[in-house]
C-alpha cells in the first residue's frame, strides 16, 4: 500500500466520509505515531504508521461492509441519537462501525445504504456524480398537468430552485395519488416541500432506488448485505 493522504486512509478505515475526516484532522482530533496532525493533506504509510482518532487506535485494515436497509417510519438516518430514538443501525446485525450514506427523514421510509467505506460514501453523496434517486410518493389530491410540469421543470424553494426531475402519476388512491419521482439531488425534506409548493401534502414517501441499487422485495425493517453484483455496479457508478 503506497503512502496516502491521511483523510483517505481514515475514510477507507470507516471512520467517516472523507470530508468529515478532513474536519476531524483540522480540529486536532487525529494523531499519527503519537503526534497530533492538523493538516488534512498529510501523507502517511498505512502499513507502518499508527493512527488514532480521539485517542482511539484505528484499524486500517478493517474489512469493508455494505448493508441495504428498508427503513421504516420513525427511525433516524443517523449513527446515534441523544434522545434515545431508534436509528437505522438498530436494523442491521453487523458489529462493524457503520454510518448511513445520505439521509431519509424520520417520517420517510425505504432504501438506505449503510457502510464503513468512506471513499464510496463520499462519491455517492457528492453532487458532481448526480446519482439518480427514485421515490414513490403518495400525495393528497390529483396533481394537474400544470402542477406536474412545474415539478418537472423545477420548483422555487426558500433555498433555491430545484433541479429538473422526472415526475409521473402512477395511480389514484383514496382521494390522493401515487407519484413516481426521479431526482438527482437530495435537499432536506425536498420532495415534501416540492409537493406542498404545488398544493399537495405528502401522505407517504418511499425511496425505492439509489443509483443502481433497488429496494426490491426487501421487507420493511429488514436489512441484507449487498451482493457482489450490486457492489460491483455501485463502484462502477462512482468510478472506483
N, C-alpha and C positions, 0 to 999 in steps of 0.2 A: 504494500500500500504506500503510495508516494506521500510526500509532505503536502498537507492540505490546509485550507483556511479553517480556523477554529470553529466558526459558526456552522460550517458544513459538516464537520465531524460531530458536533453536538446534535445537529438536526438528524443526521443518519443514526445516531445513538438513541433517538426517540425522546430527547429532552423537550423539544418544542419545534415549531416551524423555524426555518432559517431566519426569518425576520425577527421573531421573538427571541431567538438565541443571540442575535446581534444586540438587542436591547439589554439582555441579561449581561452580556460581556461589558457593554458600555457602562452598566450600573455597578460594575465591580464585583459581580457575584460569581465570577469564574476564576479558578486558579489552575495554572499549569506547572507541574513539578513544584508545588508549594508557593508559587509566586502569583499574585493577582495580576490578571491581564485585562486591560480595559480597551484594547484596540481590536475591533472585530476582524480586521484583515490579518491578524497574526497567524502565521503558519506553524503547524505542529506536525510531528510524526506520530500518528496514531498507534504505531507498532510499539513505541517505547515511551512516549510522554504520558505522564499521569495527569488526568484531568478531573477537577472537582467542581461541582456546582452547589453553592450554598453549603460548602463543607462536606458534601457527599460525593464519593468517588463515582465516576461514570463508567459503565461497562461499554466500551467502544464496540465490542463485537456482539451486542445484543441482537438476537435474530429479529428479522422484520415480520410483523404480524398485520394482517388485513382482515377486518371483520365488516360484513354487511349487516345492518340492523334495520328492522322495521319499527321505527319509533312510534309509540302511542302518544296520544294527547296526555299532557301532564308530566312529561319527562323533559328535563332540561338538556340542551345540547352543550354540556359542559363537563369538565372533569369532576367538579365537586360543587356543592352549594352550601354557603354558611348557614342557610335557614333549614338545612336538612331535607330539602326536597329531592325526589329521585332524579337521577341523571341517566343518560344513555349508557354509561359504563356499567350501571347495575344490570343491564340486559345481556352482558357479554360474560362468558365463563372463562376469560383469559386472565392470567396473573401478570401479564406484561403491563407496563406503563403506557396506556393508550390515550389518545385525545381525538375529538371529532374533527373531521375535515368539513369546514363550513358549518352552518347552523340551520336549525329549524326552530321556529317559535315554539313556546311552551304549548300553545293550543293548535299546533300543526302536527302532522304525522307523516310517516313514510320513510323513504330511503335516506340513511345517513351512513357514512363510512367512518370507521374508527381504525386508527393505525398508529404505529410508533415510527413510521418512515417520514421524517421531517422534510426530506427533499421532495418526495412525492406530494405531500400535503401542500407545500409551498407552491408547487407548479399547478396543482389542481385549483387552488384558490386565487391565483394571480390573474388579474383581468386580461392580461395580454394573450392568454390561451383561449379565452372566450368559449369555455366548455358549455354545451347545452345542458339545461336542467328542465325536466318535463314534470308538469303537475296536473292533477285532476282537482278542479275547484268547483264546489257547489255553492251557488250564489242565490240570493233572493231575487225572484222575478226573472223574466226572459230578456236578455240584452237585445237592443235593436241593432240593426246593421250599422247604424251610425256609431253606436257605443262600441261595437266590436272593432270598427275601423279605427276609432280613437285609441283603443288598447293596442292595436297592431302598430300604429304609427308612433306611439309614444305619448305618455301622459305627463303633464307638468305637475310635479310634486314639490313639496317645500324644499327638498334637497336637490332639485334639478329635474330635467326631463328624463324619462326612462328611455332606454334603447328600444328599437323596434322589436316586436315579439310576434310569435305565431299564436293565434287565438281562434278556436273553433268551438261551436256548440256541439256537444256530444248527444245530449238528450234532455228533455224536460222532466222534472220530478217534483211533485208535491209543492207547487207554487214557486218553484225555482228552476234552475238549470245547471247541469254539469258542463263545465267548460274544460277544454284542453289548452294548457299554456305551455309554450316552449320559450325559455328565456336564456340570455347569455350573461346576465348579471344577477346579483343577489343582495340587494339592499335590505335593511331591516324592515320587516313586515311589508315588503314591496308589493306583493300581489294583493294583499288585503287593501292597501292604500290605493292601488290602481283601480280595483273594482269599486271601492267606495267613491272614487272620484267620478265614476260614471253612473252612480246611483244604485249600486248593487252590493249589499253587505255579504260577506263571505260566511257561509254556514260551516263549511268543512274544507280543509286544504290538505292534499296528499301529494308528496313528491314520489314519483314512480320511476324516475330515471335521472342519472347524473353522468354525463358523458356516455361511455359505453356500458356503464353498469345499470342494470334494470332490477327493480324490486321483485318482479316475477310473482310467484305464489308463496313467498315467504310470509308466514302468519304474523299477525300483529303481535308486537312484543318479543318476537323471536330474533335470533341472530345466527349467522353462519360465517365460516371462513370463505374468502374468495377462492374460486377455482383458479387453477393455473392459467386457463384460457382468459378468464376475466382480468387477472393481474397483468398478463401479457398485453391485452388490449388497452388497459389503463395506462401502462407505461408507454406504450406506443403513442397514445393520445397526447402525452406530455413530453414526448421525445426523450425518454430516459432509456 
